[in-house]
Amino acid sequence: MSFEARRDVFQAIADPTRRHIINLIARQPMNLNAIASNFDMSRPAISQHIKILTECGIVIIRQEGRERYCEAKLEALGEVATWVEQYKQLWSEKLDSLDKYLQKIQKTSKKPKTRK
């Protein structure tokens, strides 16, 4: 019995090359050669990154004649945005709390000291 882990969107964005590919095709679909021309690596290496992006559901490959075009399906990145948002809220709360504390300290230190 073999076990193959399902790839998820986090694996897609974990690699800087894959993030760059997503950025390239987010604007317009591109064929594999056009994508590969943006990198200093072999076409098979780019194809492997695109395979991972496809398995993660971020890229679909569309055949047009002899060409294969990669098209971004950015809806899958919504899962990342949702995950990040919970930490953004947490850090906003912590930073707001820190800001209040610093303002309190500032007010205390600005009060004139009275002599006895």
DALIN-V848001 format. One record per residue. N is the residue number from 0. RES is the residue in three letters. SS is DSSP state (alpha for helix, beta for strand, coil for the rest). OMEGA is omega in whole degrees, -180 to 180 (none if undefined). NEAR is the number of other C-alpha atoms within 10 Angstrom. Layout:
n: <N & N>
res: <RES & RES>
ss: <SS & SS>
omega: <OMEGA & OMEGA>
near: <NEAR & NEAR>
This chain:
n: <0 & 1 & 2 & 3 & 4 & 5 & 6 & 7 & 8 & 9 & 10 & 11 & 12 & 13 & 14 & 15 & 16 & 17 & 18 & 19 & 20 & 21 & 22 & 23 & 24 & 25 & 26 & 27 & 28 & 29 & 30 & 31 & 32 & 33 & 34 & 35 & 36 & 37 & 38 & 39 & 40 & 41 & 42 & 43 & 44 & 45 & 46 & 47 & 48 & 49 & 50 & 51 & 52 & 53 & 54 & 55 & 56 & 57 & 58 & 59 & 60 & 61 & 62 & 63 & 64 & 65 & 66 & 67 & 68 & 69 & 70 & 71 & 72 & 73 & 74 & 75 & 76 & 77 & 78 & 79 & 80 & 81 & 82 & 83 & 84 & 85 & 86 & 87 & 88 & 89 & 90 & 91 & 92 & 93 & 94 & 95 & 96 & 97 & 98 & 99 & 100 & 101 & 102 & 103 & 104 & 105 & 106 & 107 & 108 & 109 & 110 & 111 & 112 & 113 & 114 & 115>
res: <MET & SER & PHE & GLU & ALA & ARG & ARG & ASP & VAL & PHE & GLN & ALA & ILE & ALA & ASP & PRO & THR & ARG & ARG & HIS & ILE & ILE & ASN & LEU & ILE & ALA & ARG & GLN & PRO & MET & ASN & LEU & ASN & ALA & ILE & ALA & SER & ASN & PHE & ASP & MET & SER & ARG & PRO & ALA & ILE & SER & GLN & HIS & ILE & LYS & ILE & LEU & THR & GLU & CYS & GLY & ILE & VAL & ILE & ILE & ARG & GLN & GLU & GLY & ARG & GLU & ARG & TYR & CYS & GLU & ALA & LYS & LEU & GLU & ALA & LEU & GLY & GLU & VAL & ALA & THR & TRP & VAL & GLU & GLN & TYR & LYS & GLN & LEU & TRP & SER & GLU & LYS & LEU & ASP & SER & LEU & ASP & LYS & TYR & LEU & GLN & LYS & ILE & GLN & LYS & THR & SER & LYS & LYS & PRO & LYS & THR & ARG & LYS>
ss: <coil & coil & coil & coil & coil & coil & coil & coil & alpha & alpha & alpha & alpha & alpha & coil & coil & alpha & alpha & alpha & alpha & alpha & alpha & alpha & alpha & alpha & alpha & alpha & alpha & coil & coil & beta & beta & alpha & alpha & alpha & alpha & alpha & coil & coil & coil & coil & coil & coil & alpha & alpha & alpha & alpha & alpha & alpha & alpha & alpha & alpha & alpha & alpha & alpha & alpha & coil & coil & coil & beta & beta & beta & beta & beta & beta & coil & coil & beta & beta & beta & beta & beta & beta & coil & alpha & alpha & alpha & alpha & alpha & alpha & alpha & alpha & alpha & alpha & alpha & alpha & alpha & alpha & alpha & alpha & alpha & alpha & alpha & alpha & alpha & alpha & alpha & alpha & alpha & alpha & alpha & alpha & alpha & alpha & alpha & alpha & alpha & alpha & alpha & alpha & alpha & coil & coil & coil & coil & coil & coil>
omega: <179 & 180 & 177 & -179 & 176 & 177 & 177 & -175 & 180 & 175 & -180 & -175 & -178 & -175 & -179 & 178 & 179 & 177 & 180 & 177 & 179 & 180 & 180 & -174 & 176 & -178 & 180 & 176 & -180 & 175 & -174 & 179 & 179 & 178 & -177 & -179 & 179 & -174 & 176 & 177 & -175 & 177 & 177 & 178 & 177 & 179 & 178 & 177 & -180 & 176 & 179 & 179 & 178 & 179 & 179 & 178 & -179 & -178 & 168 & 179 & -178 & 179 & 174 & -175 & 179 & -175 & 173 & -179 & 177 & -178 & -179 & 173 & -170 & 179 & -179 & 179 & 176 & 178 & 179 & -179 & 179 & -179 & -179 & -177 & -179 & 179 & 176 & 178 & 179 & -178 & 176 & 179 & -180 & -180 & 176 & 179 & 178 & 179 & 178 & 180 & -180 & 177 & 179 & 179 & -180 & 179 & -180 & -177 & -180 & -180 & 178 & 180 & 179 & 180 & 178 & none>
near: <3 & 4 & 5 & 6 & 6 & 7 & 14 & 17 & 19 & 13 & 13 & 24 & 19 & 10 & 11 & 10 & 15 & 19 & 14 & 15 & 23 & 22 & 12 & 17 & 19 & 17 & 10 & 11 & 19 & 21 & 17 & 18 & 14 & 12 & 20 & 18 & 12 & 12 & 14 & 8 & 10 & 10 & 15 & 11 & 12 & 22 & 15 & 12 & 18 & 24 & 15 & 19 & 26 & 20 & 17 & 20 & 19 & 23 & 25 & 19 & 18 & 14 & 11 & 9 & 6 & 6 & 13 & 16 & 21 & 25 & 21 & 24 & 16 & 13 & 10 & 16 & 17 & 11 & 13 & 14 & 11 & 11 & 11 & 12 & 12 & 11 & 11 & 13 & 11 & 11 & 12 & 12 & 12 & 12 & 12 & 11 & 12 & 12 & 12 & 12 & 11 & 12 & 12 & 11 & 11 & 11 & 9 & 10 & 10 & 8 & 8 & 7 & 7 & 5 & 4 & 3>
